[in-house]
C-alpha cells in the first residue's frame, strides 16, 4: 500500500455480513501487508482507547462480568476505529443488544455526547452501538443529533452498510483516496493498489464524472469510479440501482441571469423596445447620437439586428442599419 501523507491507510476488504435475528453486523478486515505495530494500533482503536467521550452509567444494572460478555458479543460491528459523535436530544438508556429489550446497562442524559462505533438494525429501526467506559452498548438512533457536521459522511456510510445499501468494487489500477468529490491534489490522504477492494456506500457526480464514497480503515472518503469493477458477489443489483440513480439525473441547463442578452445564433433577429432608447453610430456610445431626435426609438418599436457585441462589461445589439442599441433586458426584448 502506498502512502501519500502522514495518515496511515489500508484498503478495506469486502464486508462480511452475518445475520442474527434481524440484526445486520459488518466486519472490516485489514490487508496482510500491514505491520504488526499498525495492526496493534488499529486493534487498540477498535477497543475504545481512543475515545474521550464519557457517558453517565447505571452501575447498579451492570456488573463486571456483564461488561466483559457485552464487549465480546457486540464487537460484530468493527469499523477499525471509525466513529462519530452524537448529542442526546432526550435522556435515555443503554442496552446490551440492539433489540433494546433486555436489561438496561446504563443511562445517559439529554445533552450528553456519545461516541458511536457501529450502526445496526432491529427490524426497521436503527440502533447506535456506543462506546462507554464499561464497554459497548446499544441505544436508539432516534433522539440524537450529530455533534459535528464533518461526521456526516461517516454516519451516512455506517447507516448505508446497516441497511445493506452498498456494493463492492475492485480497483483495476493504482489510485488515490480523497477527502472530497473534487479529487483535488490537496485533498489526497492515501493511496491504494490495483486489486484492492472497497465497499461503496454512495455514488455522486462531480462535473459529470462519477465518484464513489468508500469505506476505509480511517473513515469514509472519495475515489474515482473509473478504473474499478464490480467484485464477485459485490451486490450487482445495488451497483446498478445506485449508479443509475446518479447517471440518469440530467444536469439542469444553466440559466442566464445576466442583465443583458449576450449571444444569439447567426442570422437576422428581431427585438422590441421596452422603453424609449437611442440608437448610436458607435458601439461605445461615445458619440453625439443622443442629440439628434431621429436616433430616438420609441417604446414598442421593432428592431432588426444580426448580432450582439460585447463592450467592456456590457452588450449591444448590432442593428441591420449599422447602428447600435443597448442589449439590456430592461430596454429590449428579443422575440426572434
N, C-alpha and C positions, 0 to 999 in steps of 0.2 A: 504493500500500500504506500502510495507516495504522500509526502507531507508538503503542504503549501504554506501554512502559517504555524503559529505556536500551538494550535489546537490539535489534539490527538484524535484521529478519525479512523474508524474501522468500518468497512462496508458491512451492512447488516444482511444476514441470510434471510431466506423466506421465513415468515412467522409460522409457527406450528400451532394450529388451533385445536383445543381439546374441549369437548362439550360435556359439562357435568350438570345435569338438570337443564336449567335454562341459562346457565352462566357460560359465557364465552371468555376464554383466557388466552392471552397472547404470550409467546416466548420469543426472545431475540437472542440469537447465538452470535458470538464474536468469532471472526475468522481465526484460523490456527496460526496465522503469521504474526499475531500479537505477542509481545514479550510477556514473560511471567510477571514482571512488575506492572505492566499495563493491565493485564487481566486482574491482578490483585487489586489494583486501584479501582477498576470497574466494579468488582465484587464488593469492595468497601462502600462505593457509592450506592450500589443496589441495596446494601444492608442498612442504609439510612444514616450513615455517619456524616453525610453532607448536609443534613437538614438543620436549620436554625429556627424552625417554626415549632412552637410548643402549643399544646392543647390541654385544657383542663380535663383531668381524667378521674373517673369514678373508681377509686381504688377498691371500694367495697365489692364491686362486681367483677374484679379482675385479679386473679391470682397469678403467681409467677409461672405455674405450670400451664395455665390457660394462655398466657402471653407467648410462651415457647411454642405451644401447639399452633396458635393462631399464626405466628410468623411463618412457620413452615407450610401450613395449609394454604395460606393466602399469598404465597410467593409465586403463584402462577403467572400473574401479570408483571413480568420482569422487563422493565424498559431500560436496564443498564444505567441507572442514574438519571434518566429523563424524568422531569417532574414539572408541575406548575402549581401556583399558589392561588387559592380562592379565599374569599372572605365570607363568613357565615352571615346571612341576612336574617336568620332566626336561630334561636337556641335549638339544640338537637342532641342526639345520642349516636354513639359509635357501636357497631355490631361486629360479631366475629365472622359473619358471612354475608354475602350480597343479598340474601333474602330479607335482611333486617327484621327477622322474626325470632331470632334466638335471644340469649341473654345479652343485656346491654353491657358492653365492655368499657364504656367511658362516656363522658358528656363534654359538650362544648357550648360556649355562649355566643350570642349574637355579637358580631364584630371580631371574633377570633379568626386568625389566619391559619389555614390548613394546607399542608403540603400534599398534593395529590400525586401518587406514584403509579396509578393504574386506573383504568376505567373498565367496568364490566356491565353486563346486562342481567336484569332479573325480569324475565318476560319482556315487556316493552319499556321497562323503567331503567334509567341509568343510575349506576352506583359509582361513587368515587372510593378508591382504596387510598386511605390517608396514612401518612407516616406519623407516629406518635412516639414519645419516649418509651412506651411499653410495647411497641410492635406496630404491625399494620392492621388496620381495621376498616370497616366499610361504613359509609354514610350515604344518605340520599344526595344525588347531584343537584336536586332542586333546593331552592332557598339558599343558594350560594352564588357568588359572582366572582369573576376573575379579579385578582388583585392588581394585575398589570397587563395592559393590552398587548405587550410584546409576547405574552404567553399564548396568544390566540391560536397560533399555528400548532402549538403542542397540544392544546386541548382539542382542537378540531381533528388532529391526527389520531389521538387516542380514541376519541369518540367514533371516528370512521372505522377503526380497527375493531372496536367493540361491536359495532353494527355490521361487521363483515362487509363493509363498503370500501374495498381496496382490491388491487390486483398486483401481481408480482412480475417484475421485468428483470431481464439480464442485460448487462452492458455489453455491447458489441465492439466498443472502443474504449480506450482510456478516457477519463473525463474529470470534471471538477464539480464540486458541490458549492452552492452559493447561498447567501442569506436572503436574497430576494429574486423575484422573477426577471429582473433586468439582466441577470447573469453578468454584471459588470465586473471588471477585473478587481476593483477594490472591494468586492463583495465575496471574494473567494475565501473559503475556510479550510478546504481539504480536497484531496484528490482521490479518485477511485480507479480500479483497474478493469481492463477487459475481462468479462466473466463474472464480475461482482453482481450481486443480487440485491434488489431494492423492492420494498413494498410501497406502492404508490397509493396515497390516500386522497390526492386531489389532482385534477388536471386544470390548468389555466392557460390562457392565451396572452402572449405579450408581443405586440406588433405582428399579429397573425402567425406567430410561432408558438408551438406547444411547449409548455413546461410541466414537469412533474414535481409535486411535493412528496418527498420520500422520507421514510424513517431512517435515521442514522443512530449511532450509539450515543450521540450527544443532543439530539433533538430532531425536529422535522424541518428540512431545508429543500432547496430547489435544484433540479438538474434539468438539462435539455432533454426533451422527449425523444430526440433523434439519436441514432446510434444505440438504441435499446430494442429489445424484442420481448414479447410475452414469454414468460418462463413456462416450462412444462407444468401443467396443473396450476397455472398462475391466475385462474379465475377469468376465463375468456369472456363470460357474459358481462362481468363488471368492467372489464377492459373496454369492450365495445360501447357499453352504456355511458361510462364516464367520459370517454373520448368524444363520442357523438354529441353529448350534451354541450360540449365546448366548440367542436368543429362546426356543427350545424347552426351555431348562432352567428347571424350576419352582423358584421360591423356596420353600425349606422353611418349613413353618409354625413360628412361634415357640413354643418350649417354655416353658411356665410353670414356672419353677424356684422360684416363691415358696413360702415355708414355709406359706402359708395358701391356702385356697380363696378366690378373690377375686370371682368373678362366676358367676351362673347365670341361665338363662333364666327368664322369668316362669312361675309355676305352683308346684305342690306338689312337693317333693323329699324324699328320704329319705337320712339319714346313719346310720352305725353308730358307736357309741362304741368307740374302740380302747383307751381307758383309762378308769378311773373319773374323772368330772369333775362340775362343779357348774353347774346352770342358774341364771342370775341374773335379777333383776327389772329391772335396768338394763343397757344395752349397755356402760356404762363399767366394770361390775363393782364399782362403788363402793357396795356395799350389804352387808347382813348375811345374804345368802342362804346363804353357806357354813356358817353356824351352825345352819341347820335341816337335819336329816337327810333330810327329804322332798325337798330340792333336789339330793340326790346321785344321779347317774346311773351305774349300774354298767356295766362293760365288756361289750360285746356288745349293749346295748340299742339299738333302732332309734329314731331321732329324726325327726319330721316337721317340715320347715321350708319357708318360702316365699320367703326372700330372704337375701342376705348384705349386711351393713352394715360400713362402714369406721369404725374408731375410732382416730384418730391414725395410727399405722403398722401397726395390727393389724386383724383382721377377725373378725366374729361371725356365727354362724348365727342368724337370727331365727326361732325356733320358732313353730309354729302355735298354741301355747298362750300366746303373747305374751312368753315369756321368751327369754333369750339364752344361747348357749354359744359357746365358742371355735371358730373356723374353722380352727384349726391342724391340719395334716395329721398331726401326731404324735398328736392326740387323737381325730379323727373321720375317717371315710372316707365320702365322698359316693358313694352307689351308684345314685342315680336323680335 
